[in-house]
Amino acid sequence: MPQPPDNPDRARFLAQLSHELRTPLNAVIGFAEAIKSRAFGPLSDGYAEQAGYIYDAGRHMLALINAMSDMADAGGERRRAFETFDVCAAMATVVAMTAAPTLKFAPSPAIMIFADRVAIGQIAINLIANAVKAVGPDGEVTLAIEANGRDLVLTVDDAGPGIAAARPIESDRLGLGLALARGLCRLHGGGLTIYSQAGVGVTAVARLPVIAQA
């Protein structure tokens, strides 16, 4: 998991930063909500839909800022907001938020999980962002989710240049985004494995024991 603040100055900085970010972000969320609800007058369905994506992305970012504030206030003990929700619907929202034209995602029937919704979304966002960066504007990235017993398996494949590696590689060797994703996987009792082959691409597999009991 991400390390908690190790001194009071850092904790105060995180708290102040989160406070300063909330004000403009709340304005963005408020305006997006007004636009998507057509509060100012008629609007085409397409523009209302895009405003909805802005609203969803703003709410997600606000939840992350609140989590950062919690980390500062509570010395690193992040409040876990676990709930039961359909991860397929949540991933559809994530795909819309990323706005990556080469991202392929085929929604499957509902998969109910008990997890931190914000954390699950952030895992997917970080893996997708890493893959999109690797393949460039024309490369293909695929997101897949499936249930395997009690495990949710979230896989992101890219057709980028890859990394020469004879075995799974530690995510913290590939940047902060993947290291954070790995920490969020561990928050749920799971893990993140990165496979790569030079000239073939990278496959990131998050396995989380979060499938909700019937």
PyMOL commands that place a pseudoatom at each C-alpha (Angstrom):
pseudoatom trace, name=CA, resn=MET, resi=1, chain=A, elem=C, hetatm=0, pos=[0.000, 0.000, 0.000]
pseudoatom trace, name=CA, resn=PRO, resi=2, chain=A, elem=C, hetatm=0, pos=[1.073, 3.619, -0.400]
pseudoatom trace, name=CA, resn=GLN, resi=3, chain=A, elem=C, hetatm=0, pos=[3.135, 4.654, 2.568]
pseudoatom trace, name=CA, resn=PRO, resi=4, chain=A, elem=C, hetatm=0, pos=[1.492, 6.999, 5.130]
pseudoatom trace, name=CA, resn=PRO, resi=5, chain=A, elem=C, hetatm=0, pos=[2.953, 10.408, 5.850]
pseudoatom trace, name=CA, resn=ASP, resi=6, chain=A, elem=C, hetatm=0, pos=[6.130, 9.951, 7.889]
pseudoatom trace, name=CA, resn=ASN, resi=7, chain=A, elem=C, hetatm=0, pos=[6.177, 13.400, 9.503]
pseudoatom trace, name=CA, resn=PRO, resi=8, chain=A, elem=C, hetatm=0, pos=[3.710, 16.119, 10.586]
pseudoatom trace, name=CA, resn=ASP, resi=9, chain=A, elem=C, hetatm=0, pos=[4.818, 18.521, 7.830]
pseudoatom trace, name=CA, resn=ARG, resi=10, chain=A, elem=C, hetatm=0, pos=[3.960, 16.032, 5.116]
pseudoatom trace, name=CA, resn=ALA, resi=11, chain=A, elem=C, hetatm=0, pos=[0.608, 15.285, 6.747]
pseudoatom trace, name=CA, resn=ARG, resi=12, chain=A, elem=C, hetatm=0, pos=[-0.219, 18.998, 6.884]
pseudoatom trace, name=CA, resn=PHE, resi=13, chain=A, elem=C, hetatm=0, pos=[0.813, 19.419, 3.260]
pseudoatom trace, name=CA, resn=LEU, resi=14, chain=A, elem=C, hetatm=0, pos=[-1.480, 16.586, 2.132]
pseudoatom trace, name=CA, resn=ALA, resi=15, chain=A, elem=C, hetatm=0, pos=[-4.363, 17.985, 4.167]
pseudoatom trace, name=CA, resn=GLN, resi=16, chain=A, elem=C, hetatm=0, pos=[-3.882, 21.497, 2.753]
pseudoatom trace, name=CA, resn=LEU, resi=17, chain=A, elem=C, hetatm=0, pos=[-3.495, 20.224, -0.801]
pseudoatom trace, name=CA, resn=SER, resi=18, chain=A, elem=C, hetatm=0, pos=[-6.682, 18.179, -0.623]
pseudoatom trace, name=CA, resn=HIS, resi=19, chain=A, elem=C, hetatm=0, pos=[-8.540, 21.197, 0.792]
pseudoatom trace, name=CA, resn=GLU, resi=20, chain=A, elem=C, hetatm=0, pos=[-7.332, 23.464, -2.030]
pseudoatom trace, name=CA, resn=LEU, resi=21, chain=A, elem=C, hetatm=0, pos=[-8.313, 20.936, -4.701]
pseudoatom trace, name=CA, resn=ARG, resi=22, chain=A, elem=C, hetatm=0, pos=[-11.843, 20.388, -3.390]
pseudoatom trace, name=CA, resn=THR, resi=23, chain=A, elem=C, hetatm=0, pos=[-13.119, 23.917, -4.129]
pseudoatom trace, name=CA, resn=PRO, resi=24, chain=A, elem=C, hetatm=0, pos=[-12.528, 24.011, -7.914]
pseudoatom trace, name=CA, resn=LEU, resi=25, chain=A, elem=C, hetatm=0, pos=[-13.418, 20.341, -8.250]
pseudoatom trace, name=CA, resn=ASN, resi=26, chain=A, elem=C, hetatm=0, pos=[-16.760, 20.831, -6.502]
pseudoatom trace, name=CA, resn=ALA, resi=27, chain=A, elem=C, hetatm=0, pos=[-17.464, 23.641, -8.973]
pseudoatom trace, name=CA, resn=VAL, resi=28, chain=A, elem=C, hetatm=0, pos=[-16.684, 21.341, -11.926]
pseudoatom trace, name=CA, resn=ILE, resi=29, chain=A, elem=C, hetatm=0, pos=[-18.957, 18.639, -10.477]
pseudoatom trace, name=CA, resn=GLY, resi=30, chain=A, elem=C, hetatm=0, pos=[-21.753, 21.131, -9.840]
pseudoatom trace, name=CA, resn=PHE, resi=31, chain=A, elem=C, hetatm=0, pos=[-21.647, 22.624, -13.330]
pseudoatom trace, name=CA, resn=ALA, resi=32, chain=A, elem=C, hetatm=0, pos=[-21.436, 19.177, -14.945]
pseudoatom trace, name=CA, resn=GLU, resi=33, chain=A, elem=C, hetatm=0, pos=[-24.477, 18.034, -12.969]
pseudoatom trace, name=CA, resn=ALA, resi=34, chain=A, elem=C, hetatm=0, pos=[-26.418, 21.148, -14.036]
pseudoatom trace, name=CA, resn=ILE, resi=35, chain=A, elem=C, hetatm=0, pos=[-25.507, 20.601, -17.685]
pseudoatom trace, name=CA, resn=LYS, resi=36, chain=A, elem=C, hetatm=0, pos=[-26.338, 16.886, -17.758]
pseudoatom trace, name=CA, resn=SER, resi=37, chain=A, elem=C, hetatm=0, pos=[-29.702, 17.584, -16.112]
pseudoatom trace, name=CA, resn=ARG, resi=38, chain=A, elem=C, hetatm=0, pos=[-30.359, 20.366, -18.667]
pseudoatom trace, name=CA, resn=ALA, resi=39, chain=A, elem=C, hetatm=0, pos=[-30.874, 22.925, -15.886]
pseudoatom trace, name=CA, resn=PHE, resi=40, chain=A, elem=C, hetatm=0, pos=[-29.953, 25.811, -18.225]
pseudoatom trace, name=CA, resn=GLY, resi=41, chain=A, elem=C, hetatm=0, pos=[-32.165, 24.752, -21.108]
pseudoatom trace, name=CA, resn=PRO, resi=42, chain=A, elem=C, hetatm=0, pos=[-32.417, 22.212, -23.940]
pseudoatom trace, name=CA, resn=LEU, resi=43, chain=A, elem=C, hetatm=0, pos=[-29.310, 20.189, -24.779]
pseudoatom trace, name=CA, resn=SER, resi=44, chain=A, elem=C, hetatm=0, pos=[-28.645, 17.354, -27.202]
pseudoatom trace, name=CA, resn=ASP, resi=45, chain=A, elem=C, hetatm=0, pos=[-28.409, 13.855, -25.774]
pseudoatom trace, name=CA, resn=GLY, resi=46, chain=A, elem=C, hetatm=0, pos=[-24.771, 13.598, -26.843]
pseudoatom trace, name=CA, resn=TYR, resi=47, chain=A, elem=C, hetatm=0, pos=[-23.675, 16.679, -24.924]
pseudoatom trace, name=CA, resn=ALA, resi=48, chain=A, elem=C, hetatm=0, pos=[-25.705, 15.620, -21.879]
pseudoatom trace, name=CA, resn=GLU, resi=49, chain=A, elem=C, hetatm=0, pos=[-24.000, 12.218, -21.978]
pseudoatom trace, name=CA, resn=GLN, resi=50, chain=A, elem=C, hetatm=0, pos=[-20.542, 13.820, -22.131]
pseudoatom trace, name=CA, resn=ALA, resi=51, chain=A, elem=C, hetatm=0, pos=[-21.466, 16.077, -19.199]
pseudoatom trace, name=CA, resn=GLY, resi=52, chain=A, elem=C, hetatm=0, pos=[-22.408, 12.924, -17.326]
pseudoatom trace, name=CA, resn=TYR, resi=53, chain=A, elem=C, hetatm=0, pos=[-18.930, 11.514, -17.944]
pseudoatom trace, name=CA, resn=ILE, resi=54, chain=A, elem=C, hetatm=0, pos=[-17.401, 14.743, -16.597]
pseudoatom trace, name=CA, resn=TYR, resi=55, chain=A, elem=C, hetatm=0, pos=[-19.619, 14.453, -13.537]
pseudoatom trace, name=CA, resn=ASP, resi=56, chain=A, elem=C, hetatm=0, pos=[-18.640, 10.813, -12.931]
pseudoatom trace, name=CA, resn=ALA, resi=57, chain=A, elem=C, hetatm=0, pos=[-14.937, 11.591, -13.377]
pseudoatom trace, name=CA, resn=GLY, resi=58, chain=A, elem=C, hetatm=0, pos=[-15.214, 14.548, -10.997]
pseudoatom trace, name=CA, resn=ARG, resi=59, chain=A, elem=C, hetatm=0, pos=[-16.919, 12.447, -8.349]
pseudoatom trace, name=CA, resn=HIS, resi=60, chain=A, elem=C, hetatm=0, pos=[-14.235, 9.805, -8.692]
pseudoatom trace, name=CA, resn=MET, resi=61, chain=A, elem=C, hetatm=0, pos=[-11.488, 12.389, -8.328]
pseudoatom trace, name=CA, resn=LEU, resi=62, chain=A, elem=C, hetatm=0, pos=[-13.215, 13.900, -5.296]
pseudoatom trace, name=CA, resn=ALA, resi=63, chain=A, elem=C, hetatm=0, pos=[-13.326, 10.491, -3.639]
pseudoatom trace, name=CA, resn=LEU, resi=64, chain=A, elem=C, hetatm=0, pos=[-9.578, 10.098, -4.234]
pseudoatom trace, name=CA, resn=ILE, resi=65, chain=A, elem=C, hetatm=0, pos=[-8.910, 13.526, -2.745]
pseudoatom trace, name=CA, resn=ASN, resi=66, chain=A, elem=C, hetatm=0, pos=[-11.005, 12.630, 0.293]
pseudoatom trace, name=CA, resn=ALA, resi=67, chain=A, elem=C, hetatm=0, pos=[-9.008, 9.417, 0.666]
pseudoatom trace, name=CA, resn=MET, resi=68, chain=A, elem=C, hetatm=0, pos=[-5.777, 11.433, 0.556]
pseudoatom trace, name=CA, resn=SER, resi=69, chain=A, elem=C, hetatm=0, pos=[-7.171, 13.718, 3.246]
pseudoatom trace, name=CA, resn=ASP, resi=70, chain=A, elem=C, hetatm=0, pos=[-8.126, 10.712, 5.364]
pseudoatom trace, name=CA, resn=MET, resi=71, chain=A, elem=C, hetatm=0, pos=[-4.573, 9.419, 5.026]
pseudoatom trace, name=CA, resn=ALA, resi=72, chain=A, elem=C, hetatm=0, pos=[-3.194, 12.703, 6.316]
pseudoatom trace, name=CA, resn=ASP, resi=73, chain=A, elem=C, hetatm=0, pos=[-5.712, 13.060, 9.138]
pseudoatom trace, name=CA, resn=ALA, resi=74, chain=A, elem=C, hetatm=0, pos=[-5.522, 9.496, 10.369]
pseudoatom trace, name=CA, resn=GLY, resi=75, chain=A, elem=C, hetatm=0, pos=[-1.810, 8.862, 9.966]
pseudoatom trace, name=CA, resn=GLY, resi=76, chain=A, elem=C, hetatm=0, pos=[-2.229, 6.646, 6.944]
pseudoatom trace, name=CA, resn=GLU, resi=77, chain=A, elem=C, hetatm=0, pos=[-5.255, 4.628, 8.058]
pseudoatom trace, name=CA, resn=ARG, resi=78, chain=A, elem=C, hetatm=0, pos=[-7.399, 5.024, 4.956]
pseudoatom trace, name=CA, resn=ARG, resi=79, chain=A, elem=C, hetatm=0, pos=[-11.137, 4.659, 5.599]
pseudoatom trace, name=CA, resn=ARG, resi=80, chain=A, elem=C, hetatm=0, pos=[-12.375, 1.705, 3.627]
pseudoatom trace, name=CA, resn=ALA, resi=81, chain=A, elem=C, hetatm=0, pos=[-15.711, 2.333, 1.942]
pseudoatom trace, name=CA, resn=PHE, resi=82, chain=A, elem=C, hetatm=0, pos=[-16.543, -1.250, 0.994]
pseudoatom trace, name=CA, resn=GLU, resi=83, chain=A, elem=C, hetatm=0, pos=[-19.890, -1.893, -0.685]
pseudoatom trace, name=CA, resn=THR, resi=84, chain=A, elem=C, hetatm=0, pos=[-21.599, -4.390, -2.968]
pseudoatom trace, name=CA, resn=PHE, resi=85, chain=A, elem=C, hetatm=0, pos=[-21.825, -3.255, -6.589]
pseudoatom trace, name=CA, resn=ASP, resi=86, chain=A, elem=C, hetatm=0, pos=[-21.748, -4.471, -10.200]
pseudoatom trace, name=CA, resn=VAL, resi=87, chain=A, elem=C, hetatm=0, pos=[-18.138, -4.246, -11.329]
pseudoatom trace, name=CA, resn=CYS, resi=88, chain=A, elem=C, hetatm=0, pos=[-19.152, -4.578, -15.012]
pseudoatom trace, name=CA, resn=ALA, resi=89, chain=A, elem=C, hetatm=0, pos=[-21.181, -1.358, -14.803]
pseudoatom trace, name=CA, resn=ALA, resi=90, chain=A, elem=C, hetatm=0, pos=[-18.348, 0.307, -12.887]
pseudoatom trace, name=CA, resn=MET, resi=91, chain=A, elem=C, hetatm=0, pos=[-15.846, -0.680, -15.579]
pseudoatom trace, name=CA, resn=ALA, resi=92, chain=A, elem=C, hetatm=0, pos=[-18.120, 0.714, -18.302]
pseudoatom trace, name=CA, resn=THR, resi=93, chain=A, elem=C, hetatm=0, pos=[-17.956, 4.064, -16.494]
pseudoatom trace, name=CA, resn=VAL, resi=94, chain=A, elem=C, hetatm=0, pos=[-14.164, 3.795, -16.207]
pseudoatom trace, name=CA, resn=VAL, resi=95, chain=A, elem=C, hetatm=0, pos=[-13.865, 3.113, -19.942]
pseudoatom trace, name=CA, resn=ALA, resi=96, chain=A, elem=C, hetatm=0, pos=[-15.961, 6.190, -20.712]
pseudoatom trace, name=CA, resn=MET, resi=97, chain=A, elem=C, hetatm=0, pos=[-13.844, 8.285, -18.332]
pseudoatom trace, name=CA, resn=THR, resi=98, chain=A, elem=C, hetatm=0, pos=[-10.562, 7.268, -19.956]
pseudoatom trace, name=CA, resn=ALA, resi=99, chain=A, elem=C, hetatm=0, pos=[-11.822, 8.364, -23.400]
pseudoatom trace, name=CA, resn=ALA, resi=100, chain=A, elem=C, hetatm=0, pos=[-9.170, 6.169, -25.064]
pseudoatom trace, name=CA, resn=PRO, resi=101, chain=A, elem=C, hetatm=0, pos=[-10.405, 5.455, -28.619]
pseudoatom trace, name=CA, resn=THR, resi=102, chain=A, elem=C, hetatm=0, pos=[-8.283, 2.301, -28.979]
pseudoatom trace, name=CA, resn=LEU, resi=103, chain=A, elem=C, hetatm=0, pos=[-9.457, 0.731, -25.704]
pseudoatom trace, name=CA, resn=LYS, resi=104, chain=A, elem=C, hetatm=0, pos=[-11.502, -2.420, -26.272]
pseudoatom trace, name=CA, resn=PHE, resi=105, chain=A, elem=C, hetatm=0, pos=[-13.935, -3.601, -23.607]
pseudoatom trace, name=CA, resn=ALA, resi=106, chain=A, elem=C, hetatm=0, pos=[-16.778, -6.069, -24.014]
pseudoatom trace, name=CA, resn=PRO, resi=107, chain=A, elem=C, hetatm=0, pos=[-19.089, -5.799, -20.976]
pseudoatom trace, name=CA, resn=SER, resi=108, chain=A, elem=C, hetatm=0, pos=[-20.112, -9.147, -19.532]
pseudoatom trace, name=CA, resn=PRO, resi=109, chain=A, elem=C, hetatm=0, pos=[-23.205, -10.001, -17.479]
pseudoatom trace, name=CA, resn=ALA, resi=110, chain=A, elem=C, hetatm=0, pos=[-23.327, -8.418, -14.040]
pseudoatom trace, name=CA, resn=ILE, resi=111, chain=A, elem=C, hetatm=0, pos=[-20.612, -9.502, -11.601]
pseudoatom trace, name=CA, resn=MET, resi=112, chain=A, elem=C, hetatm=0, pos=[-21.391, -8.414, -8.052]
pseudoatom trace, name=CA, resn=ILE, resi=113, chain=A, elem=C, hetatm=0, pos=[-18.406, -7.732, -5.809]
pseudoatom trace, name=CA, resn=PHE, resi=114, chain=A, elem=C, hetatm=0, pos=[-17.876, -6.447, -2.270]
pseudoatom trace, name=CA, resn=ALA, resi=115, chain=A, elem=C, hetatm=0, pos=[-15.063, -3.934, -2.484]
pseudoatom trace, name=CA, resn=ASP, resi=116, chain=A, elem=C, hetatm=0, pos=[-13.994, -0.302, -2.363]
pseudoatom trace, name=CA, resn=ARG, resi=117, chain=A, elem=C, hetatm=0, pos=[-15.585, 1.112, -5.525]
pseudoatom trace, name=CA, resn=VAL, resi=118, chain=A, elem=C, hetatm=0, pos=[-13.121, 4.009, -5.830]
pseudoatom trace, name=CA, resn=ALA, resi=119, chain=A, elem=C, hetatm=0, pos=[-10.116, 1.724, -5.367]
pseudoatom trace, name=CA, resn=ILE, resi=120, chain=A, elem=C, hetatm=0, pos=[-11.334, -0.782, -7.962]
pseudoatom trace, name=CA, resn=GLY, resi=121, chain=A, elem=C, hetatm=0, pos=[-11.886, 2.037, -10.434]
pseudoatom trace, name=CA, resn=GLN, resi=122, chain=A, elem=C, hetatm=0, pos=[-8.442, 3.453, -9.738]
pseudoatom trace, name=CA, resn=ILE, resi=123, chain=A, elem=C, hetatm=0, pos=[-6.791, 0.061, -10.301]
pseudoatom trace, name=CA, resn=ALA, resi=124, chain=A, elem=C, hetatm=0, pos=[-8.393, -0.143, -13.732]
pseudoatom trace, name=CA, resn=ILE, resi=125, chain=A, elem=C, hetatm=0, pos=[-7.616, 3.491, -14.591]
pseudoatom trace, name=CA, resn=ASN, resi=126, chain=A, elem=C, hetatm=0, pos=[-3.947, 3.103, -13.665]
pseudoatom trace, name=CA, resn=LEU, resi=127, chain=A, elem=C, hetatm=0, pos=[-3.534, -0.119, -15.649]
pseudoatom trace, name=CA, resn=ILE, resi=128, chain=A, elem=C, hetatm=0, pos=[-5.305, 1.344, -18.674]
pseudoatom trace, name=CA, resn=ALA, resi=129, chain=A, elem=C, hetatm=0, pos=[-3.311, 4.589, -18.520]
pseudoatom trace, name=CA, resn=ASN, resi=130, chain=A, elem=C, hetatm=0, pos=[-0.051, 2.650, -18.400]
pseudoatom trace, name=CA, resn=ALA, resi=131, chain=A, elem=C, hetatm=0, pos=[-1.078, 0.518, -21.374]
pseudoatom trace, name=CA, resn=VAL, resi=132, chain=A, elem=C, hetatm=0, pos=[-2.325, 3.465, -23.461]
pseudoatom trace, name=CA, resn=LYS, resi=133, chain=A, elem=C, hetatm=0, pos=[0.943, 5.288, -22.838]
pseudoatom trace, name=CA, resn=ALA, resi=134, chain=A, elem=C, hetatm=0, pos=[2.894, 2.232, -23.984]
pseudoatom trace, name=CA, resn=VAL, resi=135, chain=A, elem=C, hetatm=0, pos=[1.032, 1.687, -27.266]
pseudoatom trace, name=CA, resn=GLY, resi=136, chain=A, elem=C, hetatm=0, pos=[0.632, 5.307, -28.349]
pseudoatom trace, name=CA, resn=PRO, resi=137, chain=A, elem=C, hetatm=0, pos=[-2.386, 6.868, -30.077]
pseudoatom trace, name=CA, resn=ASP, resi=138, chain=A, elem=C, hetatm=0, pos=[-2.907, 4.034, -32.583]
pseudoatom trace, name=CA, resn=GLY, resi=139, chain=A, elem=C, hetatm=0, pos=[-2.133, 0.954, -30.495]
pseudoatom trace, name=CA, resn=GLU, resi=140, chain=A, elem=C, hetatm=0, pos=[-4.783, -1.368, -29.135]
pseudoatom trace, name=CA, resn=VAL, resi=141, chain=A, elem=C, hetatm=0, pos=[-5.509, -1.951, -25.433]
pseudoatom trace, name=CA, resn=THR, resi=142, chain=A, elem=C, hetatm=0, pos=[-7.957, -4.564, -24.151]
pseudoatom trace, name=CA, resn=LEU, resi=143, chain=A, elem=C, hetatm=0, pos=[-9.716, -4.615, -20.783]
pseudoatom trace, name=CA, resn=ALA, resi=144, chain=A, elem=C, hetatm=0, pos=[-11.340, -7.854, -19.616]
pseudoatom trace, name=CA, resn=ILE, resi=145, chain=A, elem=C, hetatm=0, pos=[-13.011, -8.881, -16.367]
pseudoatom trace, name=CA, resn=GLU, resi=146, chain=A, elem=C, hetatm=0, pos=[-14.197, -12.296, -15.236]
pseudoatom trace, name=CA, resn=ALA, resi=147, chain=A, elem=C, hetatm=0, pos=[-15.229, -14.168, -12.118]
pseudoatom trace, name=CA, resn=ASN, resi=148, chain=A, elem=C, hetatm=0, pos=[-13.125, -17.177, -11.113]
pseudoatom trace, name=CA, resn=GLY, resi=149, chain=A, elem=C, hetatm=0, pos=[-14.557, -18.707, -7.968]
pseudoatom trace, name=CA, resn=ARG, resi=150, chain=A, elem=C, hetatm=0, pos=[-14.386, -15.965, -5.364]
pseudoatom trace, name=CA, resn=ASP, resi=151, chain=A, elem=C, hetatm=0, pos=[-11.735, -14.092, -7.356]
pseudoatom trace, name=CA, resn=LEU, resi=152, chain=A, elem=C, hetatm=0, pos=[-12.355, -11.180, -9.644]
pseudoatom trace, name=CA, resn=VAL, resi=153, chain=A, elem=C, hetatm=0, pos=[-9.765, -11.243, -12.445]
pseudoatom trace, name=CA, resn=LEU, resi=154, chain=A, elem=C, hetatm=0, pos=[-9.166, -7.900, -14.156]
pseudoatom trace, name=CA, resn=THR, resi=155, chain=A, elem=C, hetatm=0, pos=[-6.799, -8.058, -17.124]
pseudoatom trace, name=CA, resn=VAL, resi=156, chain=A, elem=C, hetatm=0, pos=[-5.363, -5.254, -19.255]
pseudoatom trace, name=CA, resn=ASP, resi=157, chain=A, elem=C, hetatm=0, pos=[-3.429, -6.228, -22.396]
pseudoatom trace, name=CA, resn=ASP, resi=158, chain=A, elem=C, hetatm=0, pos=[-1.498, -3.913, -24.662]
pseudoatom trace, name=CA, resn=ALA, resi=159, chain=A, elem=C, hetatm=0, pos=[0.260, -4.494, -27.976]
pseudoatom trace, name=CA, resn=GLY, resi=160, chain=A, elem=C, hetatm=0, pos=[3.111, -2.129, -27.178]
pseudoatom trace, name=CA, resn=PRO, resi=161, chain=A, elem=C, hetatm=0, pos=[6.859, -2.733, -27.373]
pseudoatom trace, name=CA, resn=GLY, resi=162, chain=A, elem=C, hetatm=0, pos=[6.872, -4.683, -24.126]
pseudoatom trace, name=CA, resn=ILE, resi=163, chain=A, elem=C, hetatm=0, pos=[9.769, -5.259, -21.757]
pseudoatom trace, name=CA, resn=ALA, resi=164, chain=A, elem=C, hetatm=0, pos=[12.303, -8.064, -21.962]
pseudoatom trace, name=CA, resn=ALA, resi=165, chain=A, elem=C, hetatm=0, pos=[11.526, -10.271, -18.963]
pseudoatom trace, name=CA, resn=ALA, resi=166, chain=A, elem=C, hetatm=0, pos=[11.741, -13.997, -18.443]
pseudoatom trace, name=CA, resn=ARG, resi=167, chain=A, elem=C, hetatm=0, pos=[9.292, -14.035, -15.512]
pseudoatom trace, name=CA, resn=PRO, resi=168, chain=A, elem=C, hetatm=0, pos=[6.563, -11.879, -13.933]
pseudoatom trace, name=CA, resn=ILE, resi=169, chain=A, elem=C, hetatm=0, pos=[7.998, -8.519, -12.934]
pseudoatom trace, name=CA, resn=GLU, resi=170, chain=A, elem=C, hetatm=0, pos=[7.305, -6.398, -9.889]
pseudoatom trace, name=CA, resn=SER, resi=171, chain=A, elem=C, hetatm=0, pos=[4.886, -3.561, -10.611]
pseudoatom trace, name=CA, resn=ASP, resi=172, chain=A, elem=C, hetatm=0, pos=[6.967, -1.019, -8.696]
pseudoatom trace, name=CA, resn=ARG, resi=173, chain=A, elem=C, hetatm=0, pos=[9.638, -1.356, -11.401]
pseudoatom trace, name=CA, resn=LEU, resi=174, chain=A, elem=C, hetatm=0, pos=[7.199, 0.112, -13.911]
pseudoatom trace, name=CA, resn=GLY, resi=175, chain=A, elem=C, hetatm=0, pos=[6.258, 3.402, -12.279]
pseudoatom trace, name=CA, resn=LEU, resi=176, chain=A, elem=C, hetatm=0, pos=[4.134, 4.937, -9.568]
pseudoatom trace, name=CA, resn=GLY, resi=177, chain=A, elem=C, hetatm=0, pos=[0.780, 4.196, -11.235]
pseudoatom trace, name=CA, resn=LEU, resi=178, chain=A, elem=C, hetatm=0, pos=[1.317, 0.434, -11.251]
pseudoatom trace, name=CA, resn=ALA, resi=179, chain=A, elem=C, hetatm=0, pos=[2.814, 0.482, -7.767]
pseudoatom trace, name=CA, resn=LEU, resi=180, chain=A, elem=C, hetatm=0, pos=[-0.319, 2.264, -6.514]
pseudoatom trace, name=CA, resn=ALA, resi=181, chain=A, elem=C, hetatm=0, pos=[-2.518, -0.248, -8.341]
pseudoatom trace, name=CA, resn=ARG, resi=182, chain=A, elem=C, hetatm=0, pos=[-0.639, -3.071, -6.640]
pseudoatom trace, name=CA, resn=GLY, resi=183, chain=A, elem=C, hetatm=0, pos=[-1.165, -1.418, -3.242]
pseudoatom trace, name=CA, resn=LEU, resi=184, chain=A, elem=C, hetatm=0, pos=[-4.902, -1.111, -3.884]
pseudoatom trace, name=CA, resn=CYS, resi=185, chain=A, elem=C, hetatm=0, pos=[-5.015, -4.785, -4.902]
pseudoatom trace, name=CA, resn=ARG, resi=186, chain=A, elem=C, hetatm=0, pos=[-3.353, -5.718, -1.615]
pseudoatom trace, name=CA, resn=LEU, resi=187, chain=A, elem=C, hetatm=0, pos=[-5.901, -3.576, 0.224]
pseudoatom trace, name=CA, resn=HIS, resi=188, chain=A, elem=C, hetatm=0, pos=[-8.446, -6.136, -0.992]
pseudoatom trace, name=CA, resn=GLY, resi=189, chain=A, elem=C, hetatm=0, pos=[-6.332, -9.163, -0.140]
pseudoatom trace, name=CA, resn=GLY, resi=190, chain=A, elem=C, hetatm=0, pos=[-5.302, -9.695, -3.747]
pseudoatom trace, name=CA, resn=GLY, resi=191, chain=A, elem=C, hetatm=0, pos=[-2.334, -8.974, -5.954]
pseudoatom trace, name=CA, resn=LEU, resi=192, chain=A, elem=C, hetatm=0, pos=[-1.150, -7.579, -9.270]
pseudoatom trace, name=CA, resn=THR, resi=193, chain=A, elem=C, hetatm=0, pos=[1.080, -9.508, -11.668]
pseudoatom trace, name=CA, resn=ILE, resi=194, chain=A, elem=C, hetatm=0, pos=[2.745, -7.978, -14.716]
pseudoatom trace, name=CA, resn=TYR, resi=195, chain=A, elem=C, hetatm=0, pos=[3.825, -10.173, -17.641]
pseudoatom trace, name=CA, resn=SER, resi=196, chain=A, elem=C, hetatm=0, pos=[5.803, -8.831, -20.559]
pseudoatom trace, name=CA, resn=GLN, resi=197, chain=A, elem=C, hetatm=0, pos=[7.703, -9.905, -23.632]
pseudoatom trace, name=CA, resn=ALA, resi=198, chain=A, elem=C, hetatm=0, pos=[9.793, -7.625, -25.807]
pseudoatom trace, name=CA, resn=GLY, resi=199, chain=A, elem=C, hetatm=0, pos=[8.040, -6.866, -29.068]
pseudoatom trace, name=CA, resn=VAL, resi=200, chain=A, elem=C, hetatm=0, pos=[4.760, -8.438, -27.926]
pseudoatom trace, name=CA, resn=GLY, resi=201, chain=A, elem=C, hetatm=0, pos=[3.389, -6.206, -25.204]
pseudoatom trace, name=CA, resn=VAL, resi=202, chain=A, elem=C, hetatm=0, pos=[2.445, -6.181, -21.536]
pseudoatom trace, name=CA, resn=THR, resi=203, chain=A, elem=C, hetatm=0, pos=[-0.319, -8.021, -19.697]
pseudoatom trace, name=CA, resn=ALA, resi=204, chain=A, elem=C, hetatm=0, pos=[-1.371, -6.791, -16.251]
pseudoatom trace, name=CA, resn=VAL, resi=205, chain=A, elem=C, hetatm=0, pos=[-3.504, -9.168, -14.190]
pseudoatom trace, name=CA, resn=ALA, resi=206, chain=A, elem=C, hetatm=0, pos=[-5.220, -8.030, -10.986]
pseudoatom trace, name=CA, resn=ARG, resi=207, chain=A, elem=C, hetatm=0, pos=[-6.696, -10.909, -8.983]
pseudoatom trace, name=CA, resn=LEU, resi=208, chain=A, elem=C, hetatm=0, pos=[-8.942, -9.900, -6.078]
pseudoatom trace, name=CA, resn=PRO, resi=209, chain=A, elem=C, hetatm=0, pos=[-10.965, -12.187, -3.770]
pseudoatom trace, name=CA, resn=VAL, resi=210, chain=A, elem=C, hetatm=0, pos=[-13.983, -9.853, -3.770]
pseudoatom trace, name=CA, resn=ILE, resi=211, chain=A, elem=C, hetatm=0, pos=[-16.808, -11.738, -5.504]
pseudoatom trace, name=CA, resn=ALA, resi=212, chain=A, elem=C, hetatm=0, pos=[-19.902, -11.128, -3.353]
pseudoatom trace, name=CA, resn=GLN, resi=213, chain=A, elem=C, hetatm=0, pos=[-21.435, -14.158, -1.656]
pseudoatom trace, name=CA, resn=ALA, resi=214, chain=A, elem=C, hetatm=0, pos=[-24.806, -15.150, -3.054]
for i in range(1, 214): cmd.bond("trace and resi %d" % i, "trace and resi %d" % (i + 1))
show_as sticks, trace
zoom trace
